[in-house]
Amino acid sequence: MNRDELVFGVVGSTATPAAPITLAEAGLREREHLQEWVLAHPEMLGADVLIITSEFDRWMSREGREADRLDVLGLDADGRLVVTELKRDQAPDFVTLQSVKYAAMASRFEVEQLADAYLHFHSREEDAPTTAEEALAVLRTHAPDLSSDTLRSPRIVLIAGSFPTTLTSSVVWLGEQGIDFTLIQVGAYRLGNNHLVTMSQVWPPPEAEDFVVAPSRAERSTKATVTVPEAPWNLDDLARLANTATSPTIFATMDLCAAKPGEWIGGDQVMERTGREKNVHRGDYGGFAITLRRRFNRSNAPYEMNYAVGDTPQQYYRLSPETTQMWRELRPQHEPTGTSEKEAVKGNDDAS
């Protein structure tokens, strides 16, 4: 416990110090109390966290069902998972490995599976979604950029009564390797016949930005500028894109723009072609931005974007003549002909 923290009860002009105790001494339990507090107040895990599920144990491997049980799984507004492990007393050293294992397992969630987990966990709540489509809409409203790519890098939150130095040193090192850890210490105090509980973030320190983390982040930022540049798209790059399992929104954007090189194509036209909902459509572009950085080592899409070139307020896209020619070589069968795919199928059926 953080013995440097002082907690007082105040009545009028009198401040009475509260006595620090453990959660066990206060008669508080891990699952019955601590876990329920987190579920009721997800802000304990950070700003704008949506609780997806708790006590999740539906893990499968080639050998069959795995017996692991994740305490709490949340979702950030930026589409990242929040994997949370709870320990009422001092956190054991092995919890770092345990939480990394859960993060690795959770990172394999697909968006539809996450919506299913949300639907299952919240099914008994009033006004809860009743279908997978409604659950997915809740997730996309909370995290518009949600995609399979954003789910691949969960952040980890450990909440415990205290953390030994052996654990904190491991967490600091893992953070340097790019694994996002947050340590939150829960404290209990006795004040007369009442108990008080505090939640304090001990890592990363709130003020670390000023004198420890900032130089490292600046260095990483400089490196990122070098390694994720804007670069021209060539035929090999576009061939990789054509064979990448990305969303239909991106392919529809490329195909529609390739049909009218140099002209601006509105996002509404893309949605009309794919039939995807607006939140899903917007999330597809957010996920593609991550794909560009991670798989293509670049920051620029193969198409141009401009919001203010048409009469309708929406995002517009276009391809250069050079990119159009290369894309047509790669996907000639996907060039729009002015007849919808459904109409073409019906015409073929009538002809036969």
C-alpha positions as CSV (number, residue, x, y, z in Angstrom):
1,M,0.0,0.0,0.0
2,N,1.1,3.6,-0.6
3,R,1.9,4.7,2.9
4,D,2.9,8.1,1.7
5,E,-0.8,8.8,0.9
6,L,-2.6,10.6,3.6
7,V,-6.4,10.5,3.8
8,F,-8.5,12.6,6.2
9,G,-12.1,12.8,7.1
10,V,-13.3,16.4,7.5
11,V,-16.1,17.6,9.7
12,G,-16.4,21.4,10.0
13,S,-12.9,22.7,10.6
14,T,-11.6,19.4,12.0
15,A,-9.5,16.9,9.9
16,T,-9.3,13.4,11.2
17,P,-6.7,11.1,9.7
18,A,-8.0,7.8,8.4
19,A,-6.0,4.6,9.4
20,P,-4.6,2.6,6.4
21,I,-5.6,-1.0,6.4
22,T,-5.7,-3.8,3.8
23,L,-8.8,-4.7,1.8
24,A,-8.7,-8.0,3.6
25,E,-8.8,-6.2,7.0
26,A,-11.8,-4.3,5.7
27,G,-13.6,-7.5,4.9
28,L,-13.5,-6.8,1.2
29,R,-13.1,-9.5,-1.5
30,E,-11.6,-9.5,-4.9
31,R,-14.5,-10.7,-7.0
32,E,-17.4,-9.7,-4.8
33,H,-16.2,-6.1,-4.2
34,L,-13.2,-5.0,-6.3
35,Q,-14.4,-6.5,-9.5
36,E,-17.9,-5.1,-9.1
37,W,-16.5,-1.6,-8.4
38,V,-14.6,-1.8,-11.7
39,L,-17.7,-2.9,-13.6
40,A,-19.8,-0.2,-12.1
41,H,-17.1,2.5,-12.6
42,P,-15.1,1.7,-15.7
43,E,-13.4,5.1,-15.5
44,M,-11.1,3.3,-13.0
45,L,-9.5,1.7,-16.1
46,G,-9.1,5.1,-17.9
47,A,-11.2,7.6,-19.7
48,D,-13.9,6.4,-22.1
49,V,-13.7,2.7,-21.4
50,L,-16.7,0.5,-22.3
51,I,-17.0,-2.8,-20.4
52,I,-17.3,-5.7,-22.8
53,T,-17.4,-8.7,-20.5
54,S,-16.2,-10.1,-17.2
55,E,-15.1,-13.6,-16.1
56,F,-14.7,-14.4,-19.8
57,D,-13.7,-18.1,-20.2
58,R,-14.7,-19.0,-23.8
59,W,-11.2,-19.6,-25.1
60,M,-10.5,-22.3,-27.7
61,S,-7.3,-23.8,-29.1
62,R,-6.5,-26.7,-31.3
63,E,-6.5,-28.9,-28.2
64,G,-10.0,-27.8,-27.3
65,R,-11.4,-25.4,-24.7
66,E,-9.0,-23.6,-22.4
67,A,-9.7,-23.1,-18.7
68,D,-8.4,-19.5,-18.4
69,R,-10.7,-16.8,-17.0
70,L,-10.2,-13.1,-17.7
71,D,-11.3,-10.8,-14.9
72,V,-12.5,-7.8,-17.0
73,L,-12.3,-6.9,-20.7
74,G,-13.0,-3.3,-21.8
75,L,-12.8,-1.3,-25.0
76,D,-11.2,2.2,-25.4
77,A,-12.8,4.8,-27.5
78,D,-9.9,4.4,-29.9
79,G,-10.8,0.8,-30.5
80,R,-8.1,-0.8,-28.3
81,L,-9.0,-3.6,-25.9
82,V,-8.4,-3.1,-22.2
83,V,-7.3,-6.3,-20.5
84,T,-7.7,-6.0,-16.7
85,E,-6.4,-8.3,-14.0
86,L,-7.5,-7.8,-10.3
87,K,-5.6,-8.8,-7.2
88,R,-7.1,-7.8,-3.8
89,D,-3.7,-8.1,-2.0
90,Q,-0.1,-7.7,-3.2
91,A,0.1,-8.7,-6.8
92,P,2.3,-11.9,-7.4
93,D,5.1,-11.8,-9.8
94,F,3.4,-14.2,-12.2
95,V,0.6,-11.8,-12.8
96,T,2.7,-10.0,-15.5
97,L,3.0,-13.2,-17.5
98,Q,-0.6,-14.0,-16.8
99,S,-1.9,-10.7,-18.1
100,V,0.4,-10.8,-21.2
101,K,-1.1,-14.2,-22.0
102,Y,-4.6,-12.8,-21.7
103,A,-3.7,-9.9,-23.9
104,A,-2.3,-12.2,-26.5
105,M,-5.5,-14.3,-26.4
106,A,-7.8,-11.3,-26.5
107,S,-5.9,-9.8,-29.4
108,R,-7.3,-12.6,-31.6
109,F,-10.8,-11.3,-31.2
110,E,-12.6,-10.3,-34.4
111,V,-15.1,-7.4,-34.2
112,E,-18.1,-9.6,-34.6
113,Q,-16.8,-11.9,-31.8
114,L,-16.4,-8.9,-29.5
115,A,-19.9,-7.8,-30.2
116,D,-21.1,-11.3,-29.4
117,A,-19.2,-11.2,-26.0
118,Y,-20.8,-7.8,-25.3
119,L,-24.2,-9.1,-26.1
120,H,-23.9,-12.2,-24.0
121,F,-22.6,-10.3,-20.9
122,H,-25.0,-7.4,-21.0
123,S,-28.1,-9.5,-22.0
124,R,-29.8,-9.2,-18.6
125,E,-29.5,-5.4,-18.4
126,E,-32.4,-3.0,-19.1
127,D,-32.3,-1.5,-22.6
128,A,-29.5,-3.9,-23.5
129,P,-29.0,-4.9,-27.2
130,T,-30.9,-8.0,-28.2
131,T,-29.2,-8.9,-31.4
132,A,-25.6,-9.1,-32.6
133,E,-26.2,-6.2,-35.0
134,E,-27.4,-4.0,-32.2
135,A,-24.4,-4.9,-30.0
136,L,-22.1,-4.2,-32.9
137,A,-23.7,-0.8,-33.3
138,V,-23.0,0.0,-29.7
139,L,-19.4,-0.9,-30.1
140,R,-19.0,1.2,-33.2
141,T,-20.7,4.2,-31.7
142,H,-18.3,4.0,-28.7
143,A,-15.2,3.4,-30.9
144,P,-15.8,4.6,-34.5
145,D,-12.4,3.4,-35.7
146,L,-12.9,-0.1,-34.3
147,S,-11.5,-2.8,-36.6
148,S,-9.6,-6.1,-36.4
149,D,-6.4,-4.1,-36.5
150,T,-7.2,-1.9,-33.6
151,L,-7.9,-5.0,-31.5
152,R,-4.5,-6.4,-32.1
153,S,-2.7,-4.2,-29.5
154,P,-4.5,-4.4,-26.2
155,R,-3.4,-2.4,-23.3
156,I,-3.1,-4.1,-19.9
157,V,-4.4,-2.7,-16.5
158,L,-3.3,-4.4,-13.3
159,I,-5.2,-3.4,-10.1
160,A,-3.9,-4.6,-6.8
161,G,-3.4,-3.8,-3.2
162,S,0.3,-3.3,-3.8
163,F,3.0,-4.2,-6.3
164,P,6.4,-5.7,-5.4
165,T,9.6,-4.2,-6.9
166,T,10.2,-7.3,-8.9
167,L,6.9,-6.8,-10.7
168,T,7.2,-3.1,-11.3
169,S,10.7,-3.6,-12.8
170,S,9.2,-6.2,-15.2
171,V,6.4,-3.8,-16.1
172,V,8.8,-1.0,-16.8
173,W,10.9,-3.2,-19.0
174,L,7.9,-4.6,-20.9
175,G,6.7,-1.0,-21.5
176,E,10.1,-0.3,-23.1
177,Q,9.4,-3.2,-25.4
178,G,6.1,-1.7,-26.5
179,I,3.6,-3.5,-24.2
180,D,1.2,-0.9,-22.7
181,F,0.9,-1.5,-18.9
182,T,-1.0,0.6,-16.3
183,L,-0.6,-0.2,-12.6
184,I,-3.4,1.0,-10.3
185,Q,-3.0,0.6,-6.5
186,V,-6.2,0.2,-4.5
187,G,-6.0,1.4,-0.9
188,A,-8.3,0.9,2.1
189,Y,-8.7,3.1,5.1
190,R,-10.7,3.0,8.3
191,L,-12.3,6.1,9.6
192,G,-14.4,5.5,12.7
193,N,-16.9,2.8,11.7
194,N,-16.6,3.5,8.0
195,H,-14.2,2.4,5.3
196,L,-12.7,4.5,2.5
197,V,-11.2,3.1,-0.7
198,T,-8.8,4.9,-3.0
199,M,-7.5,4.2,-6.5
200,S,-4.1,5.6,-7.4
201,Q,-2.2,5.1,-10.7
202,V,1.4,4.2,-9.8
203,W,2.6,3.4,-13.3
204,P,3.1,5.2,-15.5
205,P,3.5,8.1,-12.9
206,P,1.2,11.0,-13.7
207,E,4.2,13.4,-13.8
208,A,6.5,11.1,-15.7
209,E,5.8,12.9,-19.0
210,D,7.8,15.9,-17.7
211,F,11.1,14.3,-16.8
212,V,11.2,10.6,-17.7
213,V,8.9,9.5,-20.5
214,A,9.0,12.6,-22.7
215,P,12.6,12.2,-24.0
216,S,11.9,8.6,-24.8
217,R,8.7,9.4,-26.6
218,A,10.4,12.2,-28.5
219,E,13.0,9.8,-29.7
220,R,10.4,7.2,-30.7
221,S,8.4,9.9,-32.5
222,T,11.5,10.9,-34.5
223,K,12.1,7.3,-35.5
224,A,8.4,6.9,-36.4
225,T,8.7,9.9,-38.8
226,V,11.5,8.1,-40.6
227,T,10.0,4.6,-40.7
228,V,6.5,5.6,-41.6
229,P,6.9,8.0,-44.5
230,E,4.6,9.2,-47.3
231,A,5.7,7.2,-50.3
232,P,4.5,6.9,-53.9
233,W,2.5,3.7,-54.7
234,N,4.0,1.5,-57.3
235,L,2.6,-1.7,-59.0
236,D,4.2,-4.0,-56.4
237,D,2.6,-2.1,-53.5
238,L,-0.8,-2.1,-55.1
239,A,-0.5,-5.8,-55.9
240,R,0.1,-6.4,-52.2
241,L,-2.9,-4.3,-51.4
242,A,-5.1,-6.2,-53.9
243,N,-4.1,-9.5,-52.2
244,T,-4.5,-8.2,-48.6
245,A,-7.5,-9.2,-46.5
246,T,-8.8,-5.6,-46.0
247,S,-12.3,-4.3,-45.9
248,P,-14.6,-4.2,-48.9
249,T,-14.9,-0.4,-48.3
250,I,-11.3,0.1,-49.4
251,F,-11.6,-2.1,-52.5
252,A,-14.8,-0.3,-53.4
253,T,-13.2,3.0,-53.0
254,M,-10.3,2.0,-55.3
255,D,-12.6,0.4,-57.9
256,L,-15.0,3.3,-58.1
257,C,-12.2,5.8,-58.4
258,A,-10.5,3.7,-61.0
259,A,-13.7,3.8,-63.1
260,K,-13.5,7.6,-63.2
261,P,-9.8,8.6,-63.0
262,G,-9.2,12.1,-61.8
263,E,-12.8,12.6,-60.6
264,W,-13.8,12.8,-56.9
265,I,-16.0,10.0,-55.6
266,G,-18.1,10.6,-52.5
267,G,-18.1,8.3,-49.5
268,D,-21.9,7.9,-50.0
269,Q,-21.3,6.2,-53.3
270,V,-18.9,3.8,-51.7
271,M,-21.4,3.0,-49.0
272,E,-24.1,2.4,-51.6
273,R,-21.8,-0.1,-53.4
274,T,-20.8,-2.0,-50.2
275,G,-24.1,-1.8,-48.3
276,R,-22.2,-1.2,-45.1
277,E,-23.6,1.0,-42.3
278,K,-22.1,4.5,-41.8
279,N,-20.3,3.6,-38.5
280,V,-18.9,0.5,-40.1
281,H,-17.9,2.4,-43.2
282,R,-16.1,5.0,-41.1
283,G,-14.4,2.4,-39.0
284,D,-13.1,0.7,-42.2
285,Y,-11.1,3.8,-43.1
286,G,-9.7,4.1,-39.6
287,G,-8.6,0.5,-39.6
288,F,-7.0,0.9,-43.0
289,A,-4.9,3.8,-41.6
290,I,-3.4,1.3,-39.1
291,T,-2.9,-1.3,-41.9
292,L,-0.9,1.2,-43.9
293,R,1.4,1.9,-41.0
294,R,1.9,-1.7,-39.9
295,R,1.8,-3.7,-43.2
296,F,2.9,-1.1,-45.8
297,N,5.3,1.0,-43.7
298,R,3.7,4.2,-45.0
299,S,1.3,6.9,-43.8
300,N,-0.4,7.8,-47.1
301,A,-3.3,5.9,-48.8
302,P,-3.2,5.1,-52.5
303,Y,-6.1,7.6,-53.0
304,E,-6.4,11.3,-52.4
305,M,-9.0,12.6,-49.9
306,N,-10.8,16.0,-49.7
307,Y,-13.8,17.0,-47.7
308,A,-14.7,20.2,-49.5
309,V,-14.9,19.4,-53.2
310,G,-18.5,18.5,-53.6
311,D,-22.0,19.9,-52.9
312,T,-22.7,17.3,-50.1
313,P,-20.7,17.4,-46.9
314,Q,-18.8,14.1,-47.0
315,Q,-15.3,12.8,-47.6
316,Y,-14.4,12.5,-51.3
317,Y,-11.7,10.2,-52.9
318,R,-9.9,10.1,-56.2
319,L,-7.0,8.2,-57.9
320,S,-4.3,9.7,-60.0
321,P,-4.2,8.5,-63.7
322,E,-1.0,6.5,-63.0
323,T,-2.5,4.7,-60.0
324,T,-5.7,4.1,-62.0
325,Q,-3.9,2.4,-64.7
326,M,-2.0,0.1,-62.3
327,W,-5.1,-0.8,-60.3
328,R,-7.1,-1.6,-63.5
329,E,-4.3,-4.0,-64.5
330,L,-4.6,-5.7,-61.1
331,R,-8.4,-5.8,-60.8
332,P,-9.9,-5.5,-64.3
333,Q,-12.9,-7.7,-63.4
334,H,-13.9,-5.2,-60.7
335,E,-14.3,-2.2,-62.9
336,P,-17.8,-0.8,-62.5
337,T,-19.7,-0.7,-65.8
338,G,-22.7,1.4,-64.7
339,T,-24.9,-1.6,-64.1
340,S,-25.2,-2.8,-60.5
341,E,-24.0,-6.3,-59.7
342,K,-27.6,-7.3,-58.8
343,E,-28.9,-6.1,-62.1
344,A,-26.1,-7.9,-63.9
345,V,-26.9,-11.2,-62.2
346,K,-30.6,-10.8,-63.0
347,G,-29.8,-10.0,-66.6
348,N,-27.7,-13.2,-66.9
349,D,-30.5,-15.2,-65.3
350,D,-33.1,-13.8,-67.7
351,A,-30.8,-14.5,-70.7
352,S,-30.5,-18.1,-69.7
